[in-house]
Amino acid sequence: MDFGLFILLNTQVVEAQKLALAQEVTPLIFSSQNVDGFNNDDVYRNFQRLLKSM
């Protein structure tokens, strides 16, 4: 993937998150399990019907 495209896509994702938070909507974002304090259970629960295996 072109690095410029990655920067553009990442910027769009971050701005979408900011807009959601400004409207008091918590976006469901999968976070690395290697970072302390993150829990993806809500994300798994929300998208369970779309996941083939867990």
C-alpha positions, 0 to 999 in steps of 0.5 A, spaced: 500 500 500 502 506 498 504 510 504 500 516 502 494 512 501 495 509 508 496 516 511 489 519 508 485 513 510 488 513 517 486 521 517 479 519 515 478 514 520 481 519 526 476 524 523 470 519 523 472 517 530 472 525 532 465 526 529 462 520 533 465 522 539 463 529 538 456 527 537 456 522 544 457 516 540 462 511 542 465 508 536 466 500 536 474 500 535 478 493 535 484 495 539 490 490 540 490 485 546 497 487 547 496 494 550 493 494 557 486 497 559 483 495 552 477 490 552 474 488 545 468 484 548 463 489 546 466 489 539 466 482 539 459 482 541 456 487 536 460 484 530 459 476 532 454 475 527 459 477 522 465 473 524 466 466 522 470 464 528 472 467 535 
